[in-house]
Amino acid sequence: MSIEENKVLATRIVEELINKNNPAIANEIFAADFVNHNPQFGVTPDLEGLKLMIALLHQGFPDIHLTIEDMIAENDKVVLRIRSTGRHTGEFLGIQPTTRSIDSHQISIIRIEEGKVRERWNVTDQLEVMRQLGLM
């Protein structure tokens, strides 16, 4: 795939899979042997774990919205700087709803092979999210 095609695929993850909460496209976008190198605590590092994490995210933050602030692509990798906003109105990873809003950032790197995402690395400022939720 070209660098531009890789960018389109990365954008689909954010816009369709997460913002529109369309888990049906996950198998189309991610390889069957996908590896998430930084899974959320208690979630497996495979595609099923990623699907579960997205479901849990939408359970806790039904209005979650991700915005791509920067995208850099080279060869088979795409790097995204993402802003996440939403209101914590449902249980999330055992945390009861606080009704507080979050506004956080993350850096995500995906590796694409044969038109599908094979690997993902992600760093989220979880300490800032916990602070915004009033947990610290």
C-alpha positions as CSV (number, residue, x, y, z in Angstrom):
1,M,0.0,0.0,0.0
2,S,1.1,3.6,-0.6
3,I,1.8,6.0,2.2
4,E,-1.5,7.8,1.4
5,E,-3.5,4.6,1.5
6,N,-1.9,3.9,4.9
7,K,-3.1,7.3,6.1
8,V,-6.6,6.6,4.9
9,L,-6.6,3.3,6.9
10,A,-5.4,5.1,10.0
11,T,-8.1,7.7,9.6
12,R,-10.7,5.0,9.3
13,I,-9.7,3.5,12.6
14,V,-10.3,6.8,14.4
15,E,-13.4,8.0,12.5
16,E,-15.3,4.8,11.7
17,L,-14.2,2.3,14.3
18,I,-14.0,4.6,17.3
19,N,-15.9,7.9,16.7
20,K,-18.8,6.1,14.9
21,N,-18.5,3.1,17.2
22,N,-18.6,0.6,14.3
23,P,-16.9,-2.6,15.5
24,A,-18.1,-4.4,12.4
25,I,-15.2,-3.0,10.4
26,A,-12.5,-4.2,12.8
27,N,-11.9,-7.5,10.9
28,E,-11.6,-5.5,7.7
29,I,-9.0,-3.1,9.1
30,F,-7.0,-5.4,11.4
31,A,-5.1,-8.6,10.5
32,A,-6.2,-11.8,12.2
33,D,-2.8,-12.0,14.0
34,F,-2.9,-8.3,15.1
35,V,-0.7,-7.5,18.1
36,N,-1.5,-4.6,20.4
37,H,1.8,-3.9,22.2
38,N,0.2,-1.6,24.8
39,P,-3.2,-3.1,25.7
40,Q,-5.3,-1.6,28.5
41,F,-4.9,-3.4,31.8
42,G,-6.9,-6.6,31.9
43,V,-7.4,-6.7,28.1
44,T,-5.6,-9.2,25.8
45,P,-3.1,-7.9,23.2
46,D,-5.0,-9.4,20.3
47,L,-7.8,-8.2,18.0
48,E,-10.5,-9.4,20.4
49,G,-8.9,-7.5,23.2
50,L,-8.9,-4.3,21.1
51,K,-12.6,-4.8,20.3
52,L,-13.3,-5.2,24.0
53,M,-11.3,-2.1,24.9
54,I,-13.3,0.0,22.4
55,A,-16.6,-1.4,23.8
56,L,-15.5,-0.6,27.3
57,L,-14.4,2.9,26.2
58,H,-17.9,3.6,24.7
59,Q,-19.5,2.1,27.8
60,G,-17.7,4.6,30.1
61,F,-17.6,7.5,27.7
62,P,-20.6,7.2,25.3
63,D,-19.8,10.5,23.6
64,I,-16.1,9.8,23.2
65,H,-14.6,11.7,20.3
66,L,-11.1,11.4,18.9
67,T,-9.5,14.0,16.8
68,I,-6.3,13.4,14.8
69,E,-4.1,16.4,15.5
70,D,-1.0,15.2,13.6
71,M,-0.3,12.3,11.3
72,I,3.1,11.2,10.0
73,A,3.6,8.3,7.7
74,E,6.6,6.5,6.3
75,N,7.0,3.1,4.7
76,D,4.6,0.7,6.6
77,K,4.0,2.9,9.7
78,V,1.6,5.7,10.6
79,V,2.1,7.8,13.7
80,L,-0.9,9.7,15.1
81,R,-1.1,12.4,17.8
82,I,-4.7,12.1,19.0
83,R,-6.9,14.3,21.2
84,S,-9.6,12.4,23.1
85,T,-12.6,14.2,24.6
86,G,-15.7,12.8,26.3
87,R,-17.8,12.7,29.5
88,H,-17.6,9.8,31.9
89,T,-21.2,8.8,32.3
90,G,-20.9,5.0,32.5
91,E,-18.7,2.5,34.3
92,F,-15.2,2.2,32.9
93,L,-12.7,-0.4,34.0
94,G,-14.5,-0.7,37.4
95,I,-14.6,3.1,37.9
96,Q,-18.1,4.3,38.6
97,P,-19.3,7.3,36.5
98,T,-18.0,10.6,37.7
99,T,-19.9,12.7,35.1
100,R,-16.7,14.6,34.6
101,S,-15.2,15.4,31.2
102,I,-11.8,14.4,29.9
103,D,-9.6,16.1,27.4
104,S,-6.4,14.0,26.9
105,H,-3.8,13.2,24.3
106,Q,-2.2,10.0,23.1
107,I,0.5,8.9,20.6
108,S,-0.4,5.9,18.5
109,I,1.8,4.0,16.0
110,I,0.4,1.4,13.7
111,R,2.2,-0.9,11.3
112,I,0.4,-1.9,8.2
113,E,1.1,-5.0,6.1
114,E,-0.9,-6.3,3.1
115,G,-3.5,-3.6,3.7
116,K,-4.2,-4.5,7.3
117,V,-3.0,-3.2,10.7
118,R,-0.6,-5.9,12.1
119,E,0.8,-4.0,15.1
120,R,-0.1,-1.1,17.3
121,W,1.9,0.8,20.0
122,N,0.0,3.4,22.0
123,V,0.9,5.8,24.9
124,T,-1.9,7.7,26.7
125,D,-1.5,10.2,29.5
126,Q,-3.5,8.0,31.9
127,L,-2.4,10.0,34.9
128,E,-3.9,13.1,33.4
129,V,-7.2,11.3,32.7
130,M,-7.4,10.0,36.3
131,R,-6.7,13.6,37.5
132,Q,-9.5,15.0,35.3
133,L,-11.9,12.3,36.6
134,G,-11.1,13.4,40.1
135,L,-9.5,10.1,41.1
136,M,-6.2,11.8,42.2
